[in-house]
Amino acid sequence: MTEILTLVQDFITSDGMIKSEQRKFYQVLRTVLSTHDGTFTQSDVEQFMILARTETLDLSDEDYSEIYNVVMERYTLSQRLEEEARLEQELAQKARLRMAAEAKAKEESEARVKAEEEARALAEARARAEEDARMKAEAEAKAKIEEEERLIAEAEQRAIEEEQARKRAEEQAKVEEEEKLAAEEAERIKAEEDARLKAEAEAKAKIEEEERLIAEAEQRAIEEKERLAVAEAERIKAEEEARLKSEEDAKIRAEEEARLKAEAEKLRIEDDAQKKLAEEAHLKMVEESIKITEEERLAEEAKINAELEEAQRLAKEKERLEEEQEAKRLAEENARIEEEQEAKRLAEENARIAEEEARLAAEAEEEANTKMIPDLPPLDDSD
């Protein structure tokens, strides 16, 4: 998981700045990967990349494709290195088998020469039979060596063919991916066209509905206008009847009001004296109440102003602390990224040194193996 996130992080920070949508994609991908237990196969990582993509739609297709290719190249490189290591192991095993066969042939040759010398010392009559046996053994050893060399050549040819097949498979996968992206783009365009046609149909239906409502409203307005005309005629008639009745009632009320006015004037004069005394008492009470209320208002305003100043001070202090914490967090994040990049660089350097040492060791072993091919012993002319 760390290796995958490091690859993504290196890519989005390669130009010295991080886009907000790329940062969001990195955070979503890190959350998705952290929920996975076990090894990360290529198919697992592809699913996680697609899942993170669906949650960060503001990330452009170009940025997503580049990030996807960076992560997938890691698996392609690992598979190629594993395949090369497997081929090297097969070649080394075959070389060891060939060396063992040659050593065995040499031992057999030495034993045969020793047997021939002993046979010549024992009896001249057995010399021809032993010579025939020696020549037969040499032919068998030569045939065995040729068969092993043929098997090695076939294995090398199979390795070359497998490498070519792997490359063809990679090219086919790339073509299929491009076709898949093209199909997705076509589906997206079709979906946008369907959405546009649907929106146009809905807009047309809305306009027709609005026109229908306007026509109904106009019809209702005409009916309402006719109803108001009838109501107006009835109102005029009722007003005329009410006016005649009102004139009669007004005459009666005028006489009654004249009587009541005379009585009210008498009562008013009596009440004025009492109201004057009550108003003087009320004004005095209001003045005292206003004085107390003004003092309380000033005290309350001073209290509120003090509370506002304290709240403003606390808000500024909180903002300053948050800025300091954010600066500290950014510094720690930058330091962590630098440490991860340095660790990655050291790991790559160590891997390169180990690979170089392995290559040199393989070359030395191959050179040592190719030098130890002894010639067949010469025929004994004395026989």
C-alpha positions as CSV (number, residue, x, y, z in Angstrom):
1,M,0.0,0.0,0.0
2,T,2.9,2.4,0.9
3,E,4.5,1.8,-2.5
4,I,1.3,2.5,-4.4
5,L,0.6,5.7,-2.4
6,T,4.2,6.8,-2.8
7,L,3.9,6.4,-6.6
8,V,0.7,8.5,-6.6
9,Q,2.2,11.1,-4.3
10,D,5.4,11.4,-6.4
11,F,3.3,12.0,-9.5
12,I,1.0,14.7,-8.0
13,T,3.9,16.5,-6.4
14,S,6.2,16.3,-9.5
15,D,5.7,19.9,-10.6
16,G,6.1,21.4,-7.2
17,M,2.4,22.0,-6.4
18,I,-0.6,19.7,-5.7
19,K,-4.0,20.3,-7.3
20,S,-7.0,20.2,-5.0
21,E,-8.7,17.5,-7.0
22,Q,-5.5,15.4,-7.1
23,R,-5.1,15.8,-3.3
24,K,-8.7,14.6,-2.8
25,F,-8.1,11.6,-5.1
26,Y,-5.0,10.7,-3.1
27,Q,-6.9,10.9,0.2
28,V,-9.8,8.8,-1.1
29,L,-7.4,6.2,-2.5
30,R,-5.5,6.0,0.8
31,T,-8.8,5.5,2.7
32,V,-9.9,2.7,0.2
33,L,-6.5,0.9,0.3
34,S,-6.4,1.0,4.1
35,T,-9.6,-1.1,4.3
36,H,-7.9,-3.9,2.3
37,D,-6.3,-6.9,4.1
38,G,-3.7,-9.1,2.4
39,T,-1.6,-8.6,-0.7
40,F,-2.5,-6.1,-3.4
41,T,-2.9,-7.8,-6.8
42,Q,-3.1,-5.9,-10.0
43,S,-6.9,-6.6,-10.3
44,D,-7.4,-5.4,-6.7
45,V,-5.6,-2.2,-7.3
46,E,-7.5,-1.6,-10.6
47,Q,-10.8,-1.9,-8.7
48,F,-9.6,0.5,-5.9
49,M,-8.5,3.0,-8.5
50,I,-11.9,2.9,-10.2
51,L,-13.6,3.2,-6.8
52,A,-11.6,6.3,-5.9
53,R,-12.3,7.8,-9.3
54,T,-16.0,7.5,-8.8
55,E,-15.7,9.5,-5.6
56,T,-13.6,12.3,-7.2
57,L,-15.4,13.2,-10.3
58,D,-13.8,16.7,-10.4
59,L,-10.5,15.0,-11.3
60,S,-9.9,15.3,-15.0
61,D,-9.7,12.1,-17.2
62,E,-6.2,13.1,-18.3
63,D,-4.9,13.3,-14.7
64,Y,-6.6,10.1,-13.8
65,S,-5.2,8.2,-16.8
66,E,-1.7,9.4,-16.0
67,I,-2.0,8.3,-12.3
68,Y,-3.5,5.0,-13.4
69,N,-0.6,4.4,-15.9
70,V,2.0,5.2,-13.2
71,V,0.6,2.7,-10.8
72,M,0.0,-0.1,-13.4
73,E,3.6,0.3,-14.8
74,R,4.8,-0.8,-11.3
75,Y,3.0,-4.2,-11.8
76,T,4.2,-4.5,-15.4
77,L,7.8,-3.9,-14.3
78,S,7.5,-6.3,-11.4
79,Q,6.1,-9.0,-13.7
80,R,8.9,-8.4,-16.2
81,L,11.5,-8.6,-13.4
82,E,10.0,-11.8,-12.0
83,E,10.0,-13.3,-15.5
84,E,13.6,-12.4,-16.1
85,A,14.6,-13.8,-12.7
86,R,12.7,-17.1,-13.6
87,L,14.5,-17.3,-16.9
88,E,17.9,-16.6,-15.3
89,Q,17.2,-19.4,-12.7
90,E,16.3,-21.8,-15.5
91,L,19.5,-21.0,-17.4
92,A,21.6,-21.3,-14.3
93,Q,20.0,-24.7,-13.5
94,K,20.6,-25.9,-17.1
95,A,24.2,-24.6,-16.9
96,R,24.7,-26.6,-13.6
97,L,23.3,-29.7,-15.3
98,R,25.6,-29.3,-18.2
99,M,28.6,-28.8,-15.9
100,A,27.6,-31.9,-14.0
101,A,27.3,-33.9,-17.2
102,E,30.7,-32.7,-18.4
103,A,32.3,-33.5,-15.0
104,K,30.7,-36.9,-15.1
105,A,32.0,-37.4,-18.6
106,K,35.4,-36.3,-17.5
107,E,35.4,-38.7,-14.6
108,E,34.2,-41.5,-16.9
109,S,36.9,-40.7,-19.3
110,E,39.6,-40.7,-16.6
111,A,38.2,-44.0,-15.2
112,R,38.2,-45.4,-18.7
113,V,41.8,-44.4,-19.3
114,K,42.8,-45.9,-16.0
115,A,40.9,-49.1,-16.8
116,E,42.6,-49.3,-20.2
117,E,46.0,-48.9,-18.6
118,E,45.1,-51.7,-16.1
119,A,43.7,-53.8,-18.9
120,R,46.9,-53.4,-21.0
121,A,48.9,-54.5,-17.9
122,L,46.7,-57.6,-17.3
123,A,46.3,-58.9,-20.8
124,E,46.9,-57.9,-24.4
125,A,43.9,-60.0,-25.5
126,R,41.4,-57.8,-23.6
127,A,42.8,-54.6,-25.1
128,R,40.6,-54.6,-28.3
129,A,37.5,-55.3,-26.3
130,E,38.3,-52.5,-23.8
131,E,39.0,-50.1,-26.8
132,D,35.6,-50.9,-28.3
133,A,34.0,-50.2,-24.9
134,R,35.9,-46.9,-24.6
135,M,34.9,-45.7,-28.0
136,K,31.3,-46.7,-27.3
137,A,31.3,-44.8,-24.0
138,E,32.8,-41.7,-25.7
139,A,30.1,-41.8,-28.3
140,E,27.4,-42.1,-25.6
141,A,29.0,-39.2,-23.6
142,K,29.2,-37.0,-26.8
143,A,25.6,-37.9,-27.7
144,K,24.5,-37.0,-24.1
145,I,26.3,-33.6,-24.2
146,E,24.8,-32.8,-27.6
147,E,21.3,-33.7,-26.2
148,E,21.8,-31.4,-23.2
149,E,23.0,-28.6,-25.5
150,R,19.9,-29.2,-27.7
151,L,17.6,-29.0,-24.6
152,I,19.3,-25.8,-23.5
153,A,18.9,-24.2,-26.9
154,E,15.2,-25.2,-26.9
155,A,14.7,-23.7,-23.4
156,E,16.3,-20.5,-24.6
157,Q,14.1,-20.4,-27.6
158,R,11.0,-21.0,-25.4
159,A,12.1,-18.1,-23.2
160,I,12.4,-15.8,-26.2
161,E,9.0,-16.9,-27.5
162,E,7.4,-16.4,-24.0
163,E,8.9,-12.9,-23.8
164,Q,7.5,-12.1,-27.3
165,A,4.1,-13.5,-26.3
166,R,4.2,-11.4,-23.1
167,K,4.9,-8.2,-25.1
168,R,2.1,-9.1,-27.6
169,A,-0.2,-9.5,-24.6
170,E,0.8,-6.2,-23.2
171,E,0.2,-4.5,-26.5
172,Q,-3.2,-6.2,-26.8
173,A,-4.1,-5.1,-23.3
174,K,-3.1,-1.5,-24.1
175,V,-5.3,-1.7,-27.3
176,E,-8.2,-3.1,-25.3
177,E,-7.8,-0.3,-22.7
178,E,-7.9,2.4,-25.4
179,E,-11.0,0.8,-26.9
180,K,-12.6,0.6,-23.4
181,L,-11.8,4.3,-22.9
182,A,-13.2,5.2,-26.3
183,A,-16.4,3.2,-25.5
184,E,-16.8,5.0,-22.2
185,E,-16.4,8.3,-23.9
186,A,-19.0,7.4,-26.5
187,E,-21.4,6.3,-23.7
188,R,-20.8,9.6,-21.9
189,I,-21.5,11.6,-25.0
190,K,-24.7,9.5,-25.6
191,A,-25.8,10.1,-22.0
192,E,-25.3,13.9,-22.3
193,E,-27.3,13.9,-25.6
194,D,-30.1,11.9,-23.9
195,A,-30.1,14.3,-21.0
196,R,-30.2,17.3,-23.4
197,L,-33.2,15.8,-25.3
198,K,-34.9,15.0,-22.0
199,A,-34.4,18.6,-20.7
200,E,-35.7,20.0,-24.0
201,A,-38.8,17.7,-23.7
202,E,-39.4,18.8,-20.1
203,A,-38.9,22.5,-21.0
204,K,-41.5,22.1,-23.9
205,A,-44.0,20.4,-21.6
206,K,-43.4,23.1,-19.0
207,I,-44.1,25.9,-21.6
208,E,-47.3,24.1,-22.7
209,E,-48.4,23.8,-19.1
210,E,-47.7,27.5,-18.4
211,E,-49.7,28.4,-21.6
212,R,-52.6,26.3,-20.4
213,L,-52.5,27.9,-16.9
214,I,-52.4,31.4,-18.5
215,A,-55.5,30.5,-20.7
216,E,-57.4,29.3,-17.6
217,A,-56.3,32.4,-15.6
218,E,-57.6,34.6,-18.4
219,Q,-61.0,32.7,-18.5
220,R,-61.2,33.1,-14.7
221,A,-60.5,36.8,-15.0
222,I,-63.3,37.3,-17.6
223,E,-65.8,35.4,-15.3
224,E,-64.6,37.4,-12.3
225,K,-65.1,40.6,-14.2
226,E,-68.7,39.7,-15.0
227,R,-69.3,38.7,-11.4
228,L,-67.9,42.0,-10.1
229,A,-70.2,43.9,-12.5
230,V,-73.3,42.2,-11.1
231,A,-72.0,42.7,-7.6
232,E,-71.4,46.4,-8.3
233,A,-74.9,47.0,-9.5
234,E,-76.3,45.3,-6.4
235,R,-73.9,47.4,-4.2
236,I,-75.1,50.6,-5.7
237,K,-78.7,49.7,-5.0
238,A,-77.9,48.7,-1.5
239,E,-76.0,51.9,-0.9
240,E,-78.9,54.0,-2.1
241,E,-81.3,52.2,0.3
242,A,-78.7,52.6,3.1
243,R,-78.3,56.3,2.4
244,L,-82.0,57.0,2.8
245,K,-82.1,55.0,6.0
246,S,-78.9,56.7,7.2
247,E,-80.4,60.2,6.7
248,E,-83.3,59.3,8.9
249,D,-81.1,57.7,11.5
250,A,-78.7,60.8,11.4
251,K,-81.6,63.1,12.2
252,I,-82.5,61.0,15.3
253,R,-78.8,60.7,16.3
254,A,-78.2,64.5,16.0
255,E,-81.0,65.2,18.4
256,E,-79.7,62.6,20.9
257,E,-76.1,63.8,20.4
258,A,-77.1,67.4,21.3
259,R,-78.6,66.1,24.5
260,L,-75.6,63.9,25.4
261,K,-73.1,66.7,24.4
262,A,-74.6,69.0,27.0
263,E,-74.4,66.4,29.7
264,A,-70.8,65.4,28.5
265,E,-69.6,69.1,28.7
266,K,-70.7,69.2,32.3
267,L,-68.9,66.0,33.1
268,R,-65.8,67.1,31.2
269,I,-65.4,70.2,33.3
270,E,-65.6,68.1,36.5
271,D,-63.1,65.6,35.1
272,D,-60.6,68.1,34.0
273,A,-59.7,69.1,37.5
274,Q,-59.2,65.5,38.5
275,K,-57.2,64.6,35.3
276,K,-54.8,67.6,35.9
277,L,-53.9,66.3,39.3
278,A,-53.5,62.8,38.0
279,E,-51.3,64.0,35.1
280,E,-49.0,65.9,37.4
281,A,-48.5,62.8,39.6
282,H,-48.0,60.6,36.5
283,L,-45.4,62.9,35.0
284,K,-43.4,62.9,38.2
285,M,-43.5,59.1,38.3
286,V,-42.5,58.9,34.6
287,E,-39.5,61.3,35.2
288,E,-38.2,59.1,38.0
289,S,-38.7,55.9,36.0
290,I,-36.9,57.4,32.9
291,K,-34.0,58.4,35.1
292,I,-33.6,54.8,36.6
293,T,-34.1,53.2,33.1
294,E,-31.4,55.4,31.5
295,E,-28.8,54.4,34.2
296,E,-29.7,50.7,33.7
297,R,-29.4,51.1,29.9
298,L,-25.9,52.7,30.1
299,A,-24.7,50.0,32.5
300,E,-26.1,47.2,30.3
301,E,-24.5,48.8,27.2
302,A,-21.1,48.9,29.0
303,K,-21.5,45.3,30.0
304,I,-22.4,44.3,26.4
305,N,-19.5,46.2,25.0
306,A,-17.1,44.6,27.4
307,E,-18.5,41.1,26.5
308,L,-18.1,41.9,22.7
309,E,-14.5,43.1,23.2
310,E,-13.7,39.9,25.1
311,A,-15.4,37.7,22.4
312,Q,-13.4,39.5,19.7
313,R,-10.2,39.0,21.6
314,L,-10.9,35.3,22.1
315,A,-11.8,34.9,18.4
316,K,-8.5,36.5,17.3
317,E,-6.6,34.3,19.8
318,K,-8.4,31.2,18.5
319,E,-7.6,32.2,14.9
320,R,-4.0,32.8,15.7
321,L,-3.7,29.4,17.4
322,E,-5.4,27.7,14.4
323,E,-3.0,29.4,12.0
324,E,0.0,28.2,14.1
325,Q,-1.3,24.6,14.2
326,E,-1.9,24.6,10.5
327,A,1.6,25.9,9.8
328,K,3.0,23.2,12.1
329,R,0.9,20.5,10.4
330,L,2.1,21.6,7.0
331,A,5.7,21.6,8.1
332,E,5.3,18.1,9.5
333,E,3.6,16.9,6.4
334,N,6.4,18.4,4.2
335,A,9.0,16.8,6.4
336,R,7.3,13.4,6.2
337,I,7.0,13.7,2.4
338,E,10.7,14.5,2.2
339,E,11.6,11.6,4.4
340,E,9.5,9.2,2.3
341,Q,11.1,10.5,-0.9
342,E,14.6,10.1,0.6
343,A,13.7,6.6,1.8
344,K,12.4,5.8,-1.7
345,R,15.5,7.1,-3.3
346,L,17.7,5.0,-1.0
347,A,15.6,1.9,-1.7
348,E,15.9,2.5,-5.5
349,E,19.6,3.0,-5.2
350,N,20.0,-0.2,-3.1
351,A,17.9,-2.1,-5.6
352,R,20.0,-0.8,-8.4
353,I,23.2,-1.8,-6.7
354,A,21.8,-5.3,-5.8
355,E,20.7,-5.7,-9.4
356,E,24.1,-4.7,-10.7
357,E,25.8,-7.1,-8.3
358,A,23.5,-9.9,-9.4
359,R,24.2,-9.1,-13.0
360,L,27.9,-9.1,-12.5
361,A,27.7,-12.4,-10.5
362,A,25.6,-14.0,-13.3
363,E,28.1,-12.8,-15.9
364,A,31.0,-14.2,-13.8
365,E,29.2,-17.5,-13.3
366,E,28.4,-17.7,-17.0
367,E,32.0,-16.9,-18.0
368,A,33.3,-19.6,-15.5
369,N,30.8,-22.1,-17.0
370,T,31.8,-21.5,-20.6
371,K,35.5,-21.9,-19.9
372,M,35.4,-25.4,-18.5
373,I,34.5,-27.5,-21.6
374,P,37.4,-30.1,-22.0
375,D,38.2,-31.8,-25.3
376,L,37.7,-35.5,-25.7
377,P,40.9,-37.5,-25.0
378,P,42.9,-38.4,-28.1
379,L,42.8,-42.0,-29.4
380,D,45.6,-44.3,-28.3
381,D,47.6,-44.9,-31.5
382,S,49.5,-47.8,-29.8
383,D,46.3,-49.9,-30.1
